[in-house]
Amino acid sequence: MRRVVILGGGTAGTMVANKLRAAYPQEQLHLTVVDQDDHHHYQPGYLFLPFGQLAPRQIVRARHSFIPDGVDLVLCGIESVDAKAKTVQLRTGDQLSYDTLIIATGVQPRPEATEGGDGPEVGKSVHHFYDLAAAESLQEAMRTFRGGRLVIHITEMPIKCPVAPLEFTFLADAFFADKKIRKKVEIVYVTPLDGAFTKPIASRELGDALAKRNIALETDFAIERIDNETKEIVSFDDRHIPFDLLVTVPLNMGPDYIAASGLGDENNFVPCDQGTMQSLADPDIFVLGDGGTLKTSKAGSVAHFAVDIFMENFPDYLAGRQLTHNFDGHANCFIETGHGKGMLLDFNYETQPYTGAFPLPVVGPMTLLKETPANHWAKVAFRWVYWNLLITGRPLPFTADMYLMGKKVEDTASGTSTKDLLLGLFGRRKHGGSAVTAPKASARPTLPSSAAGKPAAKSSARPASRPAARPAAKSAAPAAPVPAYVAQKGVDSTADAASVLPDPILPKF
Ligand SMILES: Cc1cc2nc3c(=O)[nH]c(=O)nc-3n(C[C@H](O)[C@H](O)[C@H](O)COP(=O)(O)OP(=O)(O)OC[C@H]3O[C@@H](n4cnc5c(N)ncnc54)[C@H](O)[C@@H]3O)c2cc1C
């Protein structure tokens, strides 16, 4: 029996635990998920909290209820990984041995890594919305803001959901317009990039969307410090941007145990193969979700597509064969643009976001790179999709490989088909009998204290006895045969240079 330990039970960890358990019987794979607490956060919900559009209870659920039967869930902090000995050291002093390790501990905001990021103005005029406590605090600041200069700022790329700061900006514009004080609020968007976004076409479209709303764009801003006294952000090239309310997205870093294990780069991202998500240092370690060095967005959609490719490769990995399925960096990014509209970007490592319909050719119902109500409603519906389909590993009508006209037929795309989608919607499996080790999981989700989700330690500032492997009683009974995972051929849409449509934007379908 092969022991697979999954570090992190967030988006990617929960998804891959569900997919592996459905695909392999317990006699073949012993699965353990480790996470520091029992609170699974729907992080896209943080964006809506400051505007009072979602409440914390809609964002947090009990982690254990999404871990399938027959998977051990260990609730404990991770101290380090010894890749040579193939062991994981837990904060309790216990050790887990593994044959295969999946790192899915994501990245976390580190405000203290920027000078002044933990100064006296934090929680007063300096805020962020990249964890639950901070987003709640920002809600109060937005509610009581009566006018002045609102600065939205990104410390450094990459950050998870790179469009979230733009979405916050658009929603703030709409929020103050609805409150009839938009004219009293000057909004400035400050980014380290040379435009509104990383991809040139999207950058142009989003830059136009900012200009249309009378939002100033300050580019190439490499922050040196947040001056809490003068209330301004200062760049290394000595630009000073004053604020009355600062919403700054902190540096995003992987957890400290990555550094302690010698597995990461200076941001604690784990270097991995762009196609297979296999660690460059150790072939028995994979990185799924935000924690790796994939050159695409850190986003739940990317985690989803990468997990699908991982699943396609896993039989070959188990058999010691070469991994043949390559992730193409496919990302979908929904962008809330305010007043009930949204935009959708679809791109991969090589391609620009295109226009066209999504996910179905011509029919849509979503439209790429255009502000539409359907895109907004898709983002609203995504919360239900996240809890009910995405993290439970059910099929979705989005293909892991980004497809272009004539390149791939929707129904044979890897991972999903219309038939799979219907089966996913109506063929709900029951979860809930997994083995949970200390601390005991509460039956009902309790909201974390304000300290939960905060970055681990200030010291990590930038720059510079195995738990019981009890199989769950329920899942031990072979009530239904475990369906074999059927690998489908993935097609790398970037392999054929002729299929990459050039700028200017051409229709995708
Ligand atoms: C404001 C915001 C808006 C977003 N909007 C979108 C969106 O619209 N669409 C989209 O696709 N994505 C969005 N995302 C990004 C998305 O949430 C992440 O990309 C996704 O959650 C990454 O999954 P992951 O499994 O890598 O990490 P996570 O889901 O963050 O899970 C990591 C897990 O590891 C655990 N962990 C970390 N360190 C330790 C440790 N030392 N010991 C034990 N456990 C540990 C954590 O508790 C956590 O449960 C958004 C993110 C934010 C912050």
The ligand as a Gaussian input file, in Angstrom:
#p B3LYP/6-31G(d) Opt

LIG

0 1
 C       -9.331000      37.806000      -1.900000
 C       -9.179000      36.573000      -2.723000
 C      -10.029000      36.371000      -3.806000
 C       -9.894000      35.236000      -4.604000
 N      -10.741000      35.060000      -5.667000
 C      -10.596000      33.983000      -6.463000
 C      -11.482000      33.778000      -7.558000
 O      -12.402000      34.546000      -7.793000
 N      -11.267000      32.694000      -8.350000
 C      -10.255000      31.807000      -8.110000
 O      -10.109000      30.848000      -8.855000
 N       -9.404000      31.982000      -7.053000
 C       -9.562000      33.026000      -6.231000
 N       -8.722000      33.200000      -5.157000
 C       -7.551000      32.320000      -5.018000
 C       -7.886000      30.979000      -4.395000
 O       -8.576000      31.139000      -3.189000
 C       -6.576000      30.240000      -4.174000
 O       -5.856000      30.232000      -5.388000
 C       -6.792000      28.822000      -3.730000
 O       -7.467000      28.784000      -2.509000
 C       -5.448000      28.099000      -3.623000
 O       -5.620000      26.827000      -3.126000
 P       -4.481000      26.119000      -2.282000
 O       -5.020000      24.778000      -1.938000
 O       -3.185000      26.239000      -2.957000
 O       -4.337000      26.993000      -0.956000
 P       -5.410000      27.257000       0.177000
 O       -6.786000      27.048000      -0.318000
 O       -5.055000      28.588000       0.737000
 O       -5.127000      26.114000       1.252000
 C       -3.924000      26.038000       1.964000
 C       -4.196000      25.257000       3.234000
 O       -2.944000      24.960000       3.871000
 C       -3.087000      25.134000       5.257000
 N       -1.765000      25.452000       5.822000
 C       -0.921000      26.447000       5.453000
 N        0.194000      26.414000       6.182000
 C        0.079000      25.371000       7.028000
 C        0.919000      24.816000       8.038000
 N        2.120000      25.314000       8.319000
 N        0.456000      23.734000       8.723000
 C       -0.754000      23.195000       8.451000
 N       -1.580000      23.683000       7.494000
 C       -1.173000      24.751000       6.796000
 C       -4.093000      26.292000       5.407000
 O       -4.764000      26.224000       6.651000
 C       -5.027000      26.049000       4.222000
 O       -6.161000      25.292000       4.592000
 C       -8.871000      34.291000      -4.304000
 C       -8.034000      34.488000      -3.202000
 C       -8.187000      35.601000      -2.404000
 C       -7.283000      35.794000      -1.219000

